[in-house]
Amino acid sequence: MYSSPILLDNNEPKSIVTGAEQISSYLPLLSQKRVGLIVNHTSRVGNSHLVDTLRSLGVDIQLIFAPEHGFRGDADAGEYISSYVDKKTGIPVVSLYGSYKKPTASDLNKLDILIFDIQDVGVRFYTYLSTLVYAMESCAENNKLLLLLDRPNPNNDYVDGPVLDLQYKSFVGMLPIPIVYGLTLGEISKMINEEHWLTDSLKCTIKVIPLLHYTHTTFYSVPIKPSPNLPNDLSIRLYPSLCLFEGTNISVGRGTNSPFQLYGSPLSKGSFSFTPKSIPGMSKSPLHENKMCYGVLIDTTKSLSERTFSLSYIIDAYNNYTAPESFFIHNNFFEKLSGNKELRQQIIQRKSEQEIRLSWEKDLNQYKLKRKKYLLYKDFE
């Protein structure tokens, strides 16, 4: 079930209304139902958390499911999260980033309906999307309705990057989509269903509460940082490009106050220097902790709209690394992020960004055509 898009009237600009804020549109679906929620710290309705809002309205919340970074959003990237009982509400919090990442049949047997409401950033390797895929799959397997409360995508205005080769499918890339896929979670949930991307071509019964007054040209400043190391709009816009460094020995500024806004290492050349430190709630054990790193502090002169996906940062970093044989970490995590086996070799061969882009152009163009079928909002083209 997908509601029709509501387009922005450019003559009468209006504030974006998130799916969660449209309580009257979905509250009747929750009456006399046992409800579970996949939420985190970004799941807000005004100044209130969605959990608190629904409890105040008498909704029977049985379970809270927590994605990567946890229910409160303060766990490190990749940090194991255990299940527990929330002290404030007394509701069990089931970790989807601990012993398992997919809601189990036992979990869903306790529920009549599952709600998904998390602020995403529109990038393939950002794992909230992977959590949505698993939630859809589990709901399909257990005949449960998934209610998705849509939120804006702050990287909604373009599509770019190599399309994932499913040979490198992992929790940081589960779908054959480019790095920047140009859809809200509401839109891509429709794509997942109709393209039969769930296991065994299952289809999830899903209802999306769409955004109001939103288009793919609407700039959205995320009011709450979506994860510990994406603290502002600049980091969110640079994230698609700089996250590729997570498959290398280059720091992206974890352990500083400007993560995903700088990069470097002890073996890099560069006029800018920084020293990663342990920062509770952001990065407990950052790469190159307590070591002087040299590299680049990315300038702030460009507008955010100009901050689109680029290989220039990683190409420049490789060319200015004094021990190129140790630039990439010795596993296939870089391939999982890039989505193919070619990009690592193309960088090592010192190919230009233009040459590299030609190698993924066909697949990217095919994705762009496919994407248009699933838009709920007016597009940027």
C-alpha angles and dihedrals in degrees: 000000000000124000120224117264120262109214130211116255101221091204092059110036112202133186117264113257114207123219091250091057092058093078096158089059095061109016092089088059090060099051112123089355131128102236134202125188132204099205144136139185092301093061096102135155103196106304094341132083114245090241092056092044094053094043089053088055093053098256113160103235110189102170141015117206118206124207128202111318090030138251091301094041097233103109121108122256107277093009114148111246122204127209118251144153115272108241095210098052105017089231118139112248112212114203117228089185101056131058089350139012101204126070108252129229087249090056094048094045086071091057142064096194137015123212123205117198118156133136108245129189101215098247123129097229095048099106101219086082090054090051089053091052091053092045091053091048094049092047090050092050093048100038096243129146116244115209111200117196103203125225131186123273110229089204092049100121102077145019122225149144137059118316113243116261102218089225083080097045112148141137088284090054123018103154135059093249134119123263091260105037103178100224137107116238088256091057097044092048087063090048092050091054099043096042090051093235096150118094113282088008091282120173123219120219099232138169118199121202099207128215120262123226093010135130136165088261093054112111111225124194108202106234095204122038104254094217135006096266100042097073101159147010094274093055090048092052093046094044097088090057101036099043088075085073088069086079091055140057091259119111117228092201100276103157093038133084090251107056115174090015098084139026140195147115141215088267097048130099118232144121093238121078135189139165119220113226132187108267115185111227092021112044122348097182109017124187111272091012112195092001124119110248128196125205143086136332103203113238120245098212096099120084117247090248088062091054100095131147113300137172091202093096097054094040090051092046092051092049090051097046114109096211105039093175088069098041095100120053113246101253135063098268091111089055090050090054097043091041096226144058095238104069096067091053093044090056092046089050087053094236116171122254089248092055092048093048091056089062093063099031097100095051092044093052091049090052092050091056092048093047093060091068092065104047117130093179137049109281131236093241 
